[in-house]
Amino acid sequence: MKKPKVLIVDDEIDMRIFISTLFATNGYKPVTTRDGGSGLQKAREFLPDIIVLDVMMPGEGGVKMYQGLKTDISLKHIPVIMLSAVARKTFNHYLKMLDVQSDGTLPGPDAYMEKPPDAHELIALANRLMGQGEESGSGL
């Protein structure tokens, strides 16, 4: 059985290690990167089944990457879990401001979790978004 691919984009190395280990032990093939610019490039190369994306990062942050994902015809179908210390309400307001600036309608993320994520909740959420139910792999 082919392992689902997950792209993890976070500027904090500890968070990248934690999330990639969590997904690897639960039957996923993780790929990590540290900013939105390289994240968008990896998404195009890797074509992940799901993306875990931090909001606040230096350089090309998570919101810019999210905008790039949702406006790219080959990537916009990929489920995205936004993961951040920023409150969901603040993130949603920022998305609305981007919509006004771009004259478009940027959809909200498939899921939003505040940091630090609960390991069981993050995996269950990813599995649900991928249509795999609550359990996957042998990890948690």
C-alpha positions as CSV (number, residue, x, y, z in Angstrom):
1,M,0.0,0.0,0.0
2,K,1.3,3.4,-1.0
3,K,2.0,5.8,1.9
4,P,0.2,9.1,1.7
5,K,2.6,12.1,1.3
6,V,2.5,15.0,3.7
7,L,4.3,18.3,3.2
8,I,5.2,20.0,6.5
9,V,6.1,23.7,6.3
10,D,7.3,25.3,9.5
11,D,10.2,27.6,10.3
12,E,10.8,26.0,13.8
13,I,13.0,22.9,13.5
14,D,11.6,21.3,16.6
15,M,8.1,21.6,15.2
16,R,9.2,20.1,11.8
17,I,10.8,17.2,13.6
18,F,7.9,16.6,15.9
19,I,5.3,16.7,13.1
20,S,7.3,14.7,10.6
21,T,8.0,12.0,13.2
22,L,4.3,11.9,14.1
23,F,3.2,11.5,10.5
24,A,6.0,9.0,9.7
25,T,5.0,6.7,12.7
26,N,1.4,6.9,11.5
27,G,2.0,5.6,7.9
28,Y,2.7,8.8,6.0
29,K,5.8,9.8,4.0
30,P,6.8,13.3,5.3
31,V,8.7,16.0,3.5
32,T,9.7,19.1,5.4
33,T,10.7,22.7,4.5
34,R,11.1,25.9,6.5
35,D,9.3,28.7,4.6
36,G,6.5,29.4,2.2
37,G,8.6,30.0,-0.9
38,S,10.4,26.7,-0.7
39,G,7.1,25.1,0.5
40,L,5.3,26.1,-2.7
41,Q,8.2,24.8,-4.8
42,K,8.2,21.5,-2.8
43,A,4.4,21.2,-3.2
44,R,4.8,21.5,-7.0
45,E,7.6,18.9,-7.1
46,F,6.3,16.5,-4.5
47,L,2.5,16.8,-5.1
48,P,1.6,15.9,-1.5
49,D,-1.7,14.3,-0.5
50,I,-2.0,16.8,2.4
51,I,-0.1,19.9,3.7
52,V,0.5,21.0,7.3
53,L,1.4,24.7,7.0
54,D,2.5,27.2,9.7
55,V,1.1,30.7,9.4
56,M,3.9,32.9,10.8
57,M,7.2,32.4,9.1
58,P,10.0,34.8,8.0
59,G,10.2,35.6,4.3
60,E,7.4,34.1,2.3
61,G,5.1,33.2,5.1
62,G,2.3,30.6,5.4
63,V,-0.5,32.9,4.2
64,K,1.4,33.8,1.0
65,M,2.1,30.1,0.4
66,Y,-1.6,29.3,1.1
67,Q,-2.7,31.9,-1.4
68,G,-0.3,30.4,-3.9
69,L,-1.6,26.9,-3.3
70,K,-5.3,27.9,-3.6
71,T,-4.7,29.8,-6.8
72,D,-2.7,27.1,-8.5
73,I,-4.9,24.7,-10.6
74,S,-2.7,21.7,-9.9
75,L,-2.4,22.3,-6.1
76,K,-5.7,23.8,-5.0
77,H,-7.3,20.5,-4.4
78,I,-4.7,19.4,-1.7
79,P,-6.2,19.6,1.8
80,V,-4.3,22.1,4.0
81,I,-4.1,22.1,7.8
82,M,-3.0,25.6,9.0
83,L,-1.1,25.3,12.2
84,S,-0.2,28.4,14.2
85,A,0.1,30.3,17.4
86,V,-2.1,32.9,15.7
87,A,-5.8,32.7,16.6
88,R,-8.1,31.4,13.9
89,K,-10.2,34.6,14.0
90,T,-7.1,36.7,13.2
91,F,-6.1,34.4,10.4
92,N,-9.6,34.5,8.9
93,H,-9.5,38.3,9.0
94,Y,-6.2,38.3,7.2
95,L,-7.6,36.1,4.5
96,K,-10.5,38.5,4.0
97,M,-8.0,41.4,3.6
98,L,-6.2,39.3,0.9
99,D,-9.5,38.8,-0.9
100,V,-10.2,42.5,-1.0
101,Q,-6.7,43.2,-2.3
102,S,-6.8,40.5,-5.0
103,D,-10.5,40.9,-6.0
104,G,-10.9,37.1,-5.6
105,T,-12.3,34.6,-3.2
106,L,-9.7,32.8,-1.3
107,P,-11.3,29.7,0.4
108,G,-10.6,29.1,4.1
109,P,-8.3,26.2,5.0
110,D,-9.6,22.7,5.3
111,A,-8.6,22.8,9.0
112,Y,-7.0,25.1,11.5
113,M,-5.2,24.1,14.7
114,E,-3.5,26.4,17.2
115,K,0.0,25.5,18.4
116,P,1.1,23.4,20.2
117,P,-1.0,20.7,18.4
118,D,-2.2,17.6,20.1
119,A,-0.6,14.7,18.4
120,H,-3.8,12.5,18.4
121,E,-6.0,15.4,17.1
122,L,-3.6,16.3,14.3
123,I,-3.3,12.7,13.0
124,A,-7.1,12.2,13.3
125,L,-7.7,15.4,11.5
126,A,-5.3,14.5,8.7
127,N,-6.8,11.1,8.3
128,R,-10.3,12.5,8.2
129,L,-9.3,15.0,5.5
130,M,-7.8,12.3,3.5
131,G,-10.8,10.1,3.9
132,Q,-9.0,7.4,5.9
133,G,-11.0,7.5,9.1
134,E,-9.5,8.0,12.5
135,E,-6.7,5.4,12.4
136,S,-3.8,5.0,10.1
137,G,-0.5,3.2,10.5
138,S,0.7,1.8,13.7
139,G,2.0,4.9,15.6
140,L,-0.5,6.6,17.9
